[in-house]
Amino acid sequence: MLRKTSPILRELLDVTERGRSLGVILFGAEQFRSAIHDRVTGNCSTHAYGRTNSIETTTKNYGSLPTTYKNMLTRLEQGDYLIQNPVFRSLLKIRFPRPIYKQFK
């Protein structure tokens, strides 16, 4: 986790806050959403949620998700994700395909 006075954090916040209006697309991944700075998640239009534990889903970062989806997050299989975007009326469940070498075992 970066310190609040970190020059890297300042640059990252600058890019996320100003870059969205300029059409900049950023991809990032973190094991726990609660570990991401609020100003970064606040400037994201698309969120991808993978399997997590029930302790994580009780944090304020998951407050906007209905209980049904929070429960789903604790039971997702490997490769399954819930996608949240303003284009969709509800969260969209997607599945990444298994690698070819694992499909025929």
N, C-alpha and C positions, 0 to 999 in steps of 0.2 A: 504494500500500500504506500502511496506517495505522501510525503509530508505536505501540509497546507502551503508551505512556503517554497515548495519545489519549483524550479524553473520549468521542468518538464510538465508538471501539472498546469502551470499557467499557460503554456503553449497549447496543451491539449484542450483546455477549457476555451481558449481563444478560437481554436479551429472548430470545435463543436458548436460554439455559440454563433460565430460569424459564417462558418462554412456552409451551414444548411441553407441559408438564404442565397448563397452563391452556387448552389447545386453540387457541393462537395458530398461525396458518398464515403462514409467511414464504416468499416466492419471491425467489430471487437468482440472478444469473448472473455468471460469471467466465470469461474465456477459458481460464485454466489452473487446474485444481483445486488445484494445489500453492500457489497464491497465496491461498487461503482459510485463515483461522485454523483450527487443529485443533479448537478448542472449538466452532466453528460447525459444521463438518462432522460432528463427533462427536454433535451433537444433532439431526441430520437423519435422518428416517426414510426419505425418498425421495431418490434421487440420479438425475439425468439426465446421461448422458454423450454428448457430441457428438464429432465427428471431432477427433482430436488427433494429435500426432506421436509417434513411438516413443520419443523422449527423455523426453517427459512421462509416458508410461506406465511408465517404469522408476523413477519416484519412489515414495516410500513410500506416497503417497496411493492408489496403484493396487495395492498389495500384496495386497489381499484378492480381487482379480479374477483368475480363471483366465487362463492365457496365451491361450487361444482368444479370449476377449473382448477382451483387450488388442490382439491382432492385428486383430480386427474394428474396433476404434476407429480404427485408422490407415487404414481403407479405407471408412468410412461415406460415403455420398453426402450432398450438401447436403439438409437437411431430415430426415435419419435420426438417431434417438437410441436409446440403450440405457437402459432404466429399471430401477432396482434398488429393490425394496421388499420388506419381510419377507413380504408376502402372496404374492409370486411365488416359485416354487421356483428359477427361474433368471432371468437378465436378460431383459427383454422389449424387442424391437425395435419401435419405432414410427416412422411416417413422417408428417410434417406435410404436408398437401396443398399443392401449388404454388398460388400466387395465380391467380385466374381469367385475368387478362390474360396470364400466361405459359403457360397450358395450351393455347392455341390458336395458338401461333406456329409 
